[in-house]
Amino acid sequence: MYASPMRRNALPVVLLAASLCLALSSGCAHEQAVAKSGYSEDAQAAYEEAVSALESKNFEQAILAFEQIRSKFPYSSYAALSELRIADAEFGRGRWLEAIDSYQAFVKFHPDHPQVDWATFRIGESHFRAIPSSFFLFPSASERDQTEVRAAKTSLTDFVSRFPKSEYLPRAKEELQEVMGLLARHELYAARFYASREHWAGAAGRYRYLLQNYPGSPYETDATLGLAEALAKLGEHDRAKELLDAVEAAHPHTEEGRKAREMQRMMEKAPNPPEKR
């Protein structure tokens, strides 16, 4: 086929233009790859420096550094990690509420992150650390003091349920057991308070709650003996005797077993009051 001079002259130009475009495209791609590599390397270097500050317990400096990473490298994987490390820094300096907020935000916005189990565990641990130190020594009748204890129970229970294979599971279970013991002790304290004022129905209710909600706690036997006493005072002798028999069978040669036998003898000697309906 005949080609016009215009077409023949245009062909080399087209080929040259295509070659130039290809070269430019390759060059741009190379430059983008280099830029991307540099971006990641800079983000990593900044992150490692911030982590060093965190490990040295320079918490204020670490938080500032992690905030800068989030601002300067928002598209890097180190941005999300920096959010988590900020929460760790807040935890490190004992600002439990700030740590909880930061960990919760991380879990909310990065639910599939490889370290989401750590953030979830730390929510519970932060609540655990926020429990007033005096509460571990003396039981408190104040419901206000129960806030962080109950929050720790909820958060740690959630973690144990959601992450049964996490490396942090043993720590979570240990803290959860301690929290359950604190809550059980509070119920025992409240039940004894009612009993000391001969409010036997109220005492029985708190003892039952302890036994139903905190099975296996260190206060289980004391609660069973207390419930037996309250039921006996309410005229429910058969049920009280069943509980005392169970304690004696489980602890035949201990102080608890001796106390159960003594309560049985006292019940047998005491006149039966009319059973309350």
SVG drawing of the C-alpha trace seen along z (x, -y; Angstrom):
<svg xmlns="http://www.w3.org/2000/svg" viewBox="-45 -16 62 52">
<polyline fill="none" stroke="black" stroke-width="0.4" points="0.0,0.0 1.3,-3.5 2.1,-5.7 2.0,-9.4 5.2,-11.4 3.5,-12.8 2.8,-9.4 6.3,-8.1 7.9,-11.1 5.5,-10.8 6.4,-7.1 9.9,-7.8 8.5,-10.7 5.9,-8.4 8.4,-5.7 10.7,-8.3 7.9,-9.7 6.9,-6.2 10.5,-5.5 10.8,-8.7 7.5,-8.0 8.7,-4.5 12.0,-5.8 10.3,-8.5 7.8,-6.0 10.5,-3.7 12.5,-6.5 9.4,-7.7 8.6,-4.2 12.2,-3.8 12.1,-7.2 8.8,-6.3 10.3,-3.0 13.3,-4.7 11.1,-7.4 8.9,-4.7 11.9,-2.8 13.3,-6.0 9.9,-6.8 9.7,-3.4 13.3,-3.5 12.9,-7.0 9.7,-5.9 11.4,-2.8 14.4,-4.8 12.1,-7.3 10.1,-4.5 13.1,-2.7 14.4,-5.9 11.0,-6.6 10.9,-3.0 14.4,-3.5 13.0,-6.6 10.0,-4.5 12.2,-1.7 14.4,-4.2 11.2,-5.4 11.5,-8.9 7.7,-8.8 7.1,-12.4 9.9,-12.3 8.6,-9.0 5.0,-10.3 6.2,-13.4 8.3,-11.2 5.4,-8.8 3.1,-11.7 5.5,-13.0 5.7,-9.7 1.9,-9.6 1.9,-13.1 5.0,-12.7 4.4,-9.0 0.6,-8.5 0.7,-5.9 3.4,-3.8 2.7,-0.7 4.7,-2.6 1.8,-5.1 -0.5,-2.4 2.3,-1.0 3.0,-4.5 -0.6,-4.8 -0.1,-1.6 3.2,-2.7 1.6,-6.0 -0.8,-4.0 2.1,-2.0 3.8,-5.3 0.6,-6.5 0.5,-3.1 4.2,-3.4 3.7,-6.7 0.7,-5.5 -2.0,-7.5 -4.4,-4.6 -7.5,-6.4 -5.5,-7.9 -3.9,-4.5 -7.4,-2.9 -8.7,-5.5 -5.7,-5.1 -5.8,-1.3 -9.6,-1.3 -9.0,-3.7 -6.4,-1.4 -8.7,1.7 -11.5,-0.3 -9.6,-1.6 -7.2,1.4 -9.3,4.5 -7.3,6.8 -3.8,5.6 -1.4,8.3 -1.0,6.6 -4.7,6.1 -4.5,8.8 -1.9,6.8 -4.0,3.7 -7.1,5.6 -5.1,7.2 -3.7,3.8 -7.3,2.4 -8.0,4.9 -4.6,4.5 -5.0,0.7 -8.3,1.1 -6.6,3.6 -3.8,1.1 -6.4,-1.6 -7.9,0.2 -7.2,-1.8 -4.2,-0.2 -6.0,-0.3 -8.7,2.0 -6.1,4.9 -5.6,4.6 -9.0,3.7 -12.4,4.5 -14.5,1.5 -18.2,1.0 -18.1,-1.8 -19.7,-1.0 -17.5,-3.7 -14.4,-1.6 -15.9,1.2 -15.9,-0.7 -12.4,0.2 -12.6,3.7 -15.8,4.5 -14.3,2.8 -11.2,5.0 -13.3,8.1 -15.3,7.2 -12.2,6.3 -10.1,9.3 -13.0,11.7 -13.5,10.3 -9.8,10.8 -9.7,14.4 -12.7,15.2 -11.5,13.5 -7.8,14.5 -7.5,18.0 -4.2,18.6 -2.6,15.3 0.8,15.2 -0.6,12.8 -3.3,15.3 -1.5,16.5 -1.1,13.0 -4.7,12.1 -6.0,15.2 -3.8,14.4 -5.1,10.8 -8.7,12.0 -8.4,14.5 -7.2,11.7 -10.0,9.4 -12.6,12.2 -11.2,12.6 -11.6,8.9 -15.2,8.9 -15.9,12.1 -14.4,10.5 -16.5,7.4 -19.6,9.6 -18.5,11.4 -17.9,8.1 -21.4,6.9 -23.0,10.1 -21.3,10.0 -22.4,6.4 -26.1,7.5 -25.6,10.4 -24.0,8.2 -27.3,6.2 -29.4,9.4 -30.7,8.6 -30.7,12.3 -32.5,12.0 -30.1,9.4 -27.1,11.5 -28.5,14.7 -28.8,12.8 -25.2,11.5 -23.9,15.0 -25.8,16.6 -24.6,14.0 -21.0,14.7 -21.4,18.5 -23.1,18.2 -20.9,15.6 -17.5,16.4 -17.2,20.2 -13.9,21.4 -13.0,18.2 -10.9,18.3 -14.1,17.2 -16.4,20.0 -16.3,21.9 -16.8,18.8 -19.8,17.8 -21.3,21.3 -21.0,21.2 -22.5,17.7 -25.4,18.7 -26.1,21.7 -26.3,19.4 -28.6,16.9 -30.9,19.7 -31.1,21.2 -32.0,17.8 -34.7,17.6 -36.1,21.0 -34.8,22.9 -33.1,25.6 -33.1,28.4 -31.3,26.3 -28.9,25.0 -28.1,28.5 -27.3,29.6 -24.8,26.8 -23.1,27.6 -22.9,31.3 -21.2,30.3 -18.6,28.2 -17.9,30.9 -17.5,33.5 -15.2,31.3 -13.1,30.2 -13.4,32.9 -10.1,32.1 -10.0,28.3 -11.2,25.3 -14.0,25.0 -15.2,28.6 -15.1,28.0 -17.1,24.9 -19.7,26.7 -20.1,29.4 -20.5,26.8 -23.1,24.9 -25.0,28.2 -25.0,28.8 -26.3,25.3 -29.1,25.7 -30.2,29.0 -30.4,27.3 -32.1,24.2 -35.9,24.1 -37.2,24.0 -38.6,20.5 -41.6,20.3 -40.3,20.7 -40.7,17.4 -42.7,17.5"/>
</svg>
